[in-house]
Every structure is written in C-alpha cells, then in structure tokens.
C-alpha cells in the first residue's frame, strides 16, 4: 500500500530571486533550484526537512505557450498567474511511495488523472534530479487539485543527500517546519471529504473548520471566497517571527 505525505508547496511568484530575497531577509533560506526546460519555468527551494516550498516563475515566455493545462495543471496555473502579475500559493504536491498504485486508485475513483510521466531538471550544481509525476486536469468547483510525485530512492537516502548538498539547513528564523495549509473554500465540508479521499485520510470537524490529517501535518478547510490555499502555518519560529505573519502580495506565512 502506498504511503502518502505532504511533499512540497508550490508558490507562484513573479521573480524567484526577488521572492527568495524577501523571505531570506526575514530569516527563511531559499536557494536556486533550477529550470524545467520542458515548461520554461524556474524555481527556488526552501527546505524544512523533506517538506519544502517551491517558488515558481517563468524564464522563457515563448516556451510556456506550448503546453496546456492537461499537460501539467499546476504549472499551467502558475504561468497564468505570472501573466496576470499575481503572486499566491498555488497548490501542494503529495509524495507517494508507489505512484502507479496511487494513480490507479484515483483513476478508478473517477478522478481525471493525467499520465504518469518522468520529470527531470539540473540543479545549480549540475546534479540531475529525476522524479515520476502526474497531475489532475480538473478542479473542485474551481479549487485546484494537488499533484502527485515519487522521487528516486528512499526518504532517508534523499534527506541525507539534501543535507550533504547544503539544501536542508537551519534557518536563521528558527527550527522551522510547515505544519498546516489553510484553504478558504465555499463548502469546506465537501472539499475536505474529497481531499480526504485523495490522500486516504478521514476529515475531522474542528472549531476552525474541517481538518484532513496528512502525516504529522494538517490541511485546514475554512469558509471563504478565495477558493484557494491562502496561508501556510509554521512551527518552530524564533523570536524574530514567533506569533507574527509574513505577507508577500497574496502569499501569507503564519508563525506559531
């Protein structure tokens, strides 16, 4: 049986270097990740253990015109935000230990899953990074679905490699970890039920909305009009950020 976890959060930005500097000035370390030649996009990455945040933007305005939402829904959505000059949290990626099993399960459930494809990019040190991935070309009443990814090797092997490469580091702002993604949606109960099926977890009603546990993290669905992820909540912040909020346009980080 496939084990599922929250792999990373994609955030759409106008310029990865400017966004990385903004967060870096507040003690959150992001480094250049590399370029997706197929899509014409580039990223910067901030790691919090194996869970990380991907700042995604466009580097080739011509290349991004040559794929559709059916090819890579989350990347397509990021390009549309880039063209509209919108910076916001896009969606999350779910890591699976068996991408074929996960793909088959969702397909049988009637989810409009795309083909499992092999992805790759060169990082800034010239290392070839490879993965298997599939997207979902659909929305839940307008809310983007997550996408699913499987990396080469075990979590332990990958974590050790990321430490050796200097990508998993201690952030000046504290021993940070992303604990929650907060969604604002018109029908929190309905959306929580669908996401619960996606990640094989049972929704729980709380005093702040509906919660879907995902490993040691939570997806929180609240009543709202944005129909999007609106906030990431962190634990482990030092005095610089503790009990604070950090906002870049529509991107909001909250620190417990």
PAROVEX-312203 format. One line per field, with one value per residue (C-alpha): z, x, y; residue in three letters; residue number from 1. Coordinates in steps of 0.001 Angstrom, whole numbers. Each point is the difference from the previous one (the first is absolute). Example, Ala and Ser with C-alpha at 12.3 -4.5 7.8 and 13.67 -1.06 7.14 Angstrom:
% residues 2
z <- (7800_-660)
x <- (12300_1370)
y <- (-4500_3440)
type <- (Ala_Ser)
seq <- (1_2)
This chain:
% residues 256
z <- (0_-970_2804_-632_1437_-638_-2232_-839_-585_-3310_219_-3100_-83_-2559_600_1953_1029_1296_1903_1434_1160_1656_2047_571_1511_2582_793_-2293_-2341_-3649_-2626_-3763_-1025_-3778_-3181_-1506_-3633_-1220_1502_-32_3771_2767_3765_3346_2856_3763_1991_3379_251_-3012_-187_-2047_-1724_-3707_-1269_-3677_-2814_-3767_-1719_-3636_-1060_-3293_1318_2554_-2856_-1271_2613_1256_3390_-897_-245_3427_1789_2911_-2244_-2467_2846_1111_-3490_-64_3329_-1337_-3014_2295_2354_2874_2802_2143_1339_-2837_1344_1728_-1257_1647_240_-530_425_-2897_-2683_-2196_2831_886_-3638_-473_3196_-968_-3572_1251_2225_-3095_499_-3255_523_-2649_-1170_2367_-1482_795_898_342_464_633_3308_387_677_-3161_1769_-1964_2103_-1163_1100_-1113_-3_-1020_44_169_-2725_1969_2935_2943_-808_-1032_2672_-1549_805_1402_-2167_870_-112_740_377_-689_3086_3551_2126_2197_-2970_-1480_3288_533_-3527_483_3258_-1717_-2806_2544_-915_3310_2369_3258_-821_1804_869_1993_-223_-2445_-1199_-2064_2017_-1750_-3305_403_-2817_-346_-1933_-324_1270_2477_889_-3632_-925_3115_-882_-3524_1195_2664_-2741_-2028_2846_1730_3212_1940_375_3493_885_2337_1396_-2851_-2893_-1431_417_-2109_1704_-2308_1849_2880_-1861_-683_-2857_1396_-1979_1077_-1365_-2437_-3488_-1284_-931_438_2495_1860_2733_1197_3757_1431_3326_1540_-665_2099_1547_-3376_-1404_2902_109_-3143_-3548_-3126_-3156_-3594_-2138_453_1575_3771_2472_3633_2790_3249)
x <- (0_1343_1008_-1031_1477_102_3035_70_-1999_143_-136_-400_2307_1035_3740_1566_3073_-2015_-2384_2917_1632_-3220_-278_3751_-96_-2398_2241_-1527_2570_-831_2545_-199_-1365_316_-2038_-2711_1070_-3161_-2271_2155_-223_2579_-47_1584_-393_-235_283_-1537_1181_-1296_-3023_878_-1365_502_-43_-888_229_531_3360_-1014_-3123_-174_418_-2783_-2475_506_-1696_-3570_-1607_-573_3790_892_-2873_1893_2767_-2570_-1805_3317_591_-3476_705_3356_-1736_-2525_2742_-1527_2145_-1732_168_-839_-604_1859_1763_-674_2929_-830_2116_-1815_-1120_-1552_-2197_-1051_-731_-2062_-1980_-949_-810_-2363_-1635_-817_2653_1260_3628_2601_2673_2822_3078_3682_1273_3488_1991_3603_604_2374_2911_-696_-1589_-2746_-3171_-2624_-3494_-3296_-3059_-3621_-2395_-3792_-1558_-3064_-1119_-2331_-2543_2925_2504_3143_771_3382_2452_1897_3703_2436_3721_2808_1273_-1337_-886_3026_2384_-1433_107_3648_860_-1802_1903_3307_-884_-692_-3684_-1481_1386_-794_-1931_1091_-3674_-128_-465_-2857_-2490_-3156_-2853_-3186_-1375_-3134_-2568_-2916_-2826_-3780_-827_2695_-1728_-337_3554_1467_-1799_1467_3518_-355_-674_2941_2491_-1768_-669_-3212_-1127_-669_-2284_1647_-858_1918_-1332_635_3406_1594_3050_2924_2859_859_-1457_-3512_-2024_-2533_-3143_-1848_-2926_1189_-293_3581_-392_3736_2748_328_2561_2794_419_3462_1252_3448_466_2467_-627_343_-3192_-1789_-3697_522_-1359_2087_-1810_1165_-2961_-2491_2614_-431_2235_-1141_2414_-1069)
y <- (0_3398_2365_3601_3165_3738_429_3695_3147_1845_3802_2162_3040_2591_-361_-2871_1998_2948_-2299_-2006_3242_1169_-3184_-132_3490_-1468_-2971_-2638_-1519_-650_-1046_-251_-3396_-31_160_-2190_181_-1682_2659_3116_404_353_-277_725_-2457_331_-3246_-808_-3583_-1908_2270_3059_3087_590_3576_-342_2536_298_422_-689_1891_-1872_-3540_368_490_-3536_-2129_-191_-452_-3653_-421_1443_1708_1566_1333_1344_1776_1514_1377_1558_1715_1201_1542_1709_1223_-2010_-1442_-2622_-3534_-2400_-3521_-2817_-3100_-3351_-2408_-3652_-3118_-1692_2412_-2711_-1244_3544_833_-3161_628_3546_-992_-2715_2634_2060_2695_1532_-1006_668_-2416_-927_1652_194_3456_1395_3181_979_1728_2927_-2395_-1988_-2990_-1731_-195_-2513_-931_-1556_2250_335_2918_251_2134_1025_2105_-461_2700_2197_-1099_-1547_-3617_-1043_-1901_-3176_-752_-2828_639_-2428_-1815_-127_3015_-686_-108_3155_1904_-908_1118_3322_583_-771_2429_2731_268_-1131_2626_1759_3155_3182_555_-3250_-3748_497_-2576_419_-1480_1117_1198_2104_-17_2419_-1661_506_-3519_-1162_-3271_-1099_929_-1639_-3245_27_787_-2679_-2545_1269_-465_-2926_1892_625_3644_1293_2894_2520_3405_1646_-2068_-3438_-1597_-2748_-1551_-737_-1653_2328_2990_1224_1449_2479_904_3149_1969_2661_1399_-319_-3697_-471_-701_3291_-700_-2264_-366_-690_-1263_475_3706_1954_3411_1755_-1563_-1685_968_2075_-101_508_1132_403_1060_-2887_-2314_-261_-1858_-218_-965_-1669)
type <- (Unk_Unk_Unk_Unk_Unk_Unk_Unk_Unk_Unk_Unk_Unk_Unk_Unk_Unk_Unk_Unk_Unk_Unk_Unk_Unk_Unk_Unk_Unk_Unk_Unk_Unk_Unk_Unk_Unk_Unk_Unk_Unk_Unk_Unk_Unk_Unk_Unk_Unk_Unk_Unk_Unk_Unk_Unk_Unk_Unk_Unk_Unk_Unk_Unk_Unk_Unk_Unk_Unk_Unk_Unk_Unk_Unk_Unk_Unk_Unk_Unk_Unk_Unk_Unk_Unk_Unk_Unk_Unk_Unk_Unk_Unk_Unk_Unk_Unk_Unk_Unk_Unk_Unk_Unk_Unk_Unk_Unk_Unk_Unk_Unk_Unk_Unk_Unk_Unk_Unk_Unk_Unk_Unk_Unk_Unk_Unk_Unk_Unk_Unk_Unk_Unk_Unk_Unk_Unk_Unk_Unk_Unk_Unk_Unk_Unk_Unk_Unk_Unk_Unk_Unk_Unk_Unk_Unk_Unk_Unk_Unk_Unk_Unk_Unk_Unk_Unk_Unk_Unk_Unk_Unk_Unk_Unk_Unk_Unk_Unk_Unk_Unk_Unk_Unk_Unk_Unk_Unk_Unk_Unk_Unk_Unk_Unk_Unk_Unk_Unk_Unk_Unk_Unk_Unk_Unk_Unk_Unk_Unk_Unk_Unk_Unk_Unk_Unk_Unk_Unk_Unk_Unk_Unk_Unk_Unk_Unk_Unk_Unk_Unk_Unk_Unk_Unk_Unk_Unk_Unk_Unk_Unk_Unk_Unk_Unk_Unk_Unk_Unk_Unk_Unk_Unk_Unk_Unk_Unk_Unk_Unk_Unk_Unk_Unk_Unk_Unk_Unk_Unk_Unk_Unk_Unk_Unk_Unk_Unk_Unk_Unk_Unk_Unk_Unk_Unk_Unk_Unk_Unk_Unk_Unk_Unk_Unk_Unk_Unk_Unk_Unk_Unk_Unk_Unk_Unk_Unk_Unk_Unk_Unk_Unk_Unk_Unk_Unk_Unk_Unk_Unk_Unk_Unk_Unk_Unk_Unk_Unk_Unk_Unk_Unk_Unk_Unk_Unk_Unk_Unk_Unk)
seq <- (1_2_3_4_5_6_7_8_9_10_11_12_13_14_15_16_17_18_19_20_21_22_23_24_25_26_27_28_29_30_31_32_33_34_35_36_37_38_39_40_41_42_43_44_45_46_47_48_49_50_51_52_53_54_55_56_57_58_59_60_61_62_63_64_65_66_67_68_69_70_71_72_73_74_75_76_77_78_79_80_81_82_83_84_85_86_87_88_89_90_91_92_93_94_95_96_97_98_99_100_101_102_103_104_105_106_107_108_109_110_111_112_113_114_115_116_117_118_119_120_121_122_123_124_125_126_127_128_129_130_131_132_133_134_135_136_137_138_139_140_141_142_143_144_145_146_147_148_149_150_151_152_153_154_155_156_157_158_159_160_161_162_163_164_165_166_167_168_169_170_171_172_173_174_175_176_177_178_179_180_181_182_183_184_185_186_187_188_189_190_191_192_193_194_195_196_197_198_199_200_201_202_203_204_205_206_207_208_209_210_211_212_213_214_215_216_217_218_219_220_221_222_223_224_225_226_227_228_229_230_231_232_233_234_235_236_237_238_239_240_241_242_243_244_245_246_247_248_249_250_251_252_253_254_255_256)
